[in-house]
Amino acid sequence: MPQSKIPAVYDFGLQQVSKTYSASGQQGQLWTSLLIAEMKSPVWLNSNAIQYRLAYRDPTQSYTYANSRWAAAPATLLTHRIRNRIADVTNDKVVSTSNGARADFTLHLELEEFSQVFDTVDTSHVVIRLRASLVHRSSRLLKAQRNFSMEQAAPTANAAGAVQALTESSDKLTENLITWLAEELEREEKNH
C-alpha cells in the first residue's frame, strides 16, 4: 500500500519585534484607536494553497503546491500579523471587533497578489500587493488610501523558499504600512 506524503503546513513563524519604531523613539506614534478589519482577497487566494506562477511559460496561469500549504488563507495570516505589529507600535490601541469597543478609524485591507513567480525553472521571486483604506469610523468617510507592493527573490525555487520570502516581504510591507498610517494619523491630528 503506497504511503501518501503528509503535506507541509506553514505560517509566518514567530513575529520578531522590529527596531524601526522603538529605536527611533517613535513607539506609540499612532495615538488613535484603530479597528483593523479582516483582510479581503480574491476567490483564488481565499484558500490555504501556496500559489505560484511560471512566468517563463505562461504568467496568466496560477498553480498550487501539492504537498505544501498555509495553515490558513494568506489574508487571514497577514491580517493577524499586521494587527499584532500595529498593536506593538501603538501600545495596544488596536480594537477587536469582538470586544465591542469603539475605534476612531477602521483600516480596510484588500490582498490582490500573494504568490511566487518563477522567472526560470531555477529562479523565483515573490509578489505581494495590497490596498489599504483608512476610514473614519463615525463619518465613514475615506481618510486615505494607498496601494502597497513588495517583491523579493526567493532563496530556493520551492515552497519553502516561497514561504521564507513571503514572510520576510510581509514584514517589510507591514513596516511600510505602519509608516504610512503614522503619517496619515499625524496629519489628521494636526488638522484638528
C-alpha angles and dihedrals in degrees: 000000000000117000118231117226114252109236119245110240119208139188130169094276125223114343115243119219108245119228091208097095104021094051094050095048093247095120109138092021091143100071100175129078115258133197111206108204121213108277116252123219138179117271093255090058095044096096138070093255119123104234127213138172131209099221092177090059109028120338091194094067122083124203135186130219110252098211102031131064144160120261087237137358112298092245090056093048092046094047090053092047093048093046092052094047094047090047087055094055097040098049089250100310091143110116122211122220089227098059096060094229120143122243130200094224140018122216113210117194128192119192110212103170134013110160150112118253121204111212090181133358090272105033131062144160134197128240127203122180127173140160121225123201122188112204132185106242096213100043096027088221120147109252098182142340132197140172117228125199132180132181127181136168114255114234091223133021096242142073094281090054091048092051093049093048094043091050093050092044091049090055092049091047090049091054090051089049092051092050090051092047092050090052093048095046092046089052089050091050092052091050092056 
